[in-house]
Amino acid sequence: MSLAGEERKREIMTLLNEKGKVIAGELAQRFEVSTETIRRDLDDLEKENKLKKVYGGALRISSKVEPPLLERESTNVEAKLKVGALAAKLVEDNDVIVLDEGSTVLQMIPFLEHKRNLTILTNSIPALMRLLEYQKRGTFDVKIILIGGVVNTQHLRATGPIAEKIIEDFYVNKAFISVDGVSLKHGITSYDYEKAVFTRKLIGGSEMAIVVADYSKIAKRTVARIADLRELHTIVSDEAPPEEWKSQLGKLELSWIHRESDL
């Protein structure tokens, strides 16, 4: 079978996660492409810190595993509440927004209750349930659009080609996205390759890409690259940026919000 480049890379990462190693010649036969094409794919994935090339193929990079959603919700709770409240202030009446499945993004929802005429897209099952709860109260003026796809039962999110295709058909004012790492050098990163690809689609279809991240994610890099910092509009966190970041943020035209006076 012949796959488009992005789909082929996703399949390579799936095989690598399962086996720990892939052979270039075997991949070329599997995808019916040349070994040169596979080598270019592996080069690209290595540049994104997703694998390590070796003679004849590539090895999986050992890394931490993303904690399940329930575990993530119970860590840094106070910081995430602060970040959620600040991020919600960026939402205006009549906005069309995306909320991804991050535990910090979930904390935004109570602070959106009295906004008017919102359209909210989400790939998060917990976010969907919370939005429906508030909508039933009659104080939440919102249209809810669920982004479907392959459901990850640990993280209760939909990702994969179906979710990516759905989000390609929408343009939104603001995308609120969660990440596992934020680095000046490496940009924003995730533990999960499929989540990284989906988040990249969110950024591409939004007027403003807004990262919500408590300070434990700052100056950290994980395995799957999402985007460079120059592709973002705002970072919302619970603390000020590292001192060495301040001059770089101006050059990147990237705003940093960590208190109400920044809004």
N, C-alpha and C positions, 0 to 999 in steps of 0.2 A: 504494500500500500504506500502511496505517496502522500506525505503530510506536509502542510505548510510549515515554514520555519519555526514559528512559535509553538505550534502543536507538537512538532517533532522534538523540540527541546524539552517540552513538558513530559513527553513520553520517555525521553532519555533519563530525566531526573527520576521518574517513577521507577524505571528499571534499576537505576543506580541505588535508590533508597532500598529496594528489595534485595539486591544482590551484593551491594557494596563495591562492585567493580563492573565496568563495561568494556567491551573490546570493539575497537573502531570497525574492523572488518565485519564483525557480526551485526553491528548497527547498520552498516551500509547495506547488507543483504536484507535485513529486516524492513528497512524503510525504502529500499529500492532506489538508493541514491549512491553517488560516488563516495569513496573514502575521503576525498578532499572536502566534500560537503560536510561530512561528519566531523572531520578535523576542525573545520571552521566553527561548527556548532559547539564543539568542545572548547575551542579557544574562547568563544563568546561567554560560555558558562563559567569558564575559569576566571575570566576578567570580572565576572559578577560574584566571585567568591562562592560559587555553588559546588565546585568539584576541584579536584587536583589532577591535572593531566600527567600520565605516565607513558612510558614507551608502549605504543600499540593501543592505548585506551585511556581510561580515567578511573580515579578512585573517589569514593564518597568522602566528604569532609566530615569528620566527627564533630558534633556540636550539641549544645543543649537542646532538649525537646521543649516545644511550647507547652506550658502547663494547661490542663483542661480549663474550660471557662469557669466552672464553679470554684476552682482554686484561684484563678486570676481575680475573680470578683471579691475574694476575701483577703487580698493583699493590698497594702497601701490605700486602704479605703478612704481615709480622710483626704489624702492628696487627690484621689480620683474624683471625690465629691467636689472639691474646689475647682479642679480643671473642668468638670462637667458644667458647673454653674457659670464659669467664665465663658466657655465655648458657646453655651446657649444664648448668651447676650449678643453674639454675632448673628443670630437668626432674626430676620425681620419679617413682619407681616407680608404675606403673598410670596414668600420664598419657595423655591423648589429645591429640596436638599436631599442628600444621601447620608444616611447613618450606617456605618459598617457594624461589624459584630463585636468590636472591642469592648472590654469591660468598662473602660473609661467613657467611651461614647454612650454607653447605656445610662450613665449618670446624668446626661444632658436632658433626658426625656421629661422628668418632673418639672424642669424649669422652662419647658416649652408650652406648658398647659394653657396659658392665656394668649398665645400668639394667634393671629387670625389668618385664615385662608392659606394654610400651609399644605404643600404636597411633599410627602416624605417617602423616599425609596429606601428599602433596607433588604439586606440578605441575611439578617439575624432573626432567628426564631424568638429569642427572648425579647428583642426590641419590638418585634411584631406584637407579642402578647401584652407588653406594657403599653404600647400605643393604643391597642384595642381597649384596654382597661380605662385609660384616660378618656378615650372617645366615648365610651359608654356613659361616663359621668355627665356628658353634655357640655363640658367646659373646654373641650379640645376641638378646635375647628381645623380638621385635617383630612386630607385624602391620603390613604396609605396604599403604597404599591410594593408588593412583595417580589423581590428578585429571586426567582427559583433557580434550581440547579442541583448538583450532587450535594447531599447533606452530610456534613461531617458531624458524627454523633458526639464526639468529645467536645467540640467547640460550638455546636448548634448553629452552624453557618452553612450557606449554600455558596459553592464556588464551582470552578470548572468551565468548560466551553459553553454550556447552556447559560449560566449566569453572565459570562462575558458577552455573549451574543445579545442578551436582553439589555444590558447596560449600554451597549453600543447604540441603541435606538433612543437614548435619552440625553438631553443636555440639561444640566442643573446649575443653579446659582452657586451652591456651596456643597462641597463634599467633605464630610467630617470623617477622618480616617485614623485608625489606630495602627501603631507600629510596635515592633519589638526592639528596635534600635534606631537612634538618631546620631549621625556622625558627620562632622564637617567634611571629612575626606570621602566617606563611603555613602553619604546620603541617608535615606531611610531604608530600613531592612526588616525582614520578617524571618521567622523560623520556617515558614511554610511556603514552598514555591508556588503552589496554586493560588494561595492568598495574595502573594506578591504580584502575580500576573493580573489577578482581578483588581487589586488596588490600583495598579497602573492604568487600567481602563477607567476607573473612577476619576483619577486625576485628569486623564485626557479629555473627559467629557464635562468638566466643571469649569466655571469661571474662576472660582476660588477653591484651592485645595488646602484644607486646614487640618494640620496634624494635632491630635490631642494626645499628650503623653506626659505622665508623671515623671519626676526627675530621675527615677531609676532607669529610664530608657535613654537618658541623654549621655552623649559621648560613648555610645555602645554600638557595636556592629554585630549582626547575626548573619545567617548563612545566605539568605535569598535577597538580592537587591530589588528594591521597589522603584526608586527614583532618586535623582540628584536633588539637593536642596534648592537649586535654582528653579526647579519645576513647581515649587510650593509657594503659597501666598503667606501663610501664617503658621506659627507654632504656638499652641496654648499649653502651658505647663504650670506647675505649682511653685516653681522657684525661678529666679533670674537666670539668664544664660551664663555659662562659664565665662570668666573674664576674657579669655583669649578668643571667644567667639564674637564679641561685640562688634569689632571692626569688620569682621567678615560678613555678619548679618546685613550690615548696610550695603556692602558691595553686592550682595546677593538680592537686595531689595526684598528681604524676608523679615516680616515683623514677628516679634516675640511678645506674647501676652502672659503675664503671671500675676497680675493684680488689676483691679477695676480701673485704676488710673491709666492703664495702658490701652483701654478700649476707646 
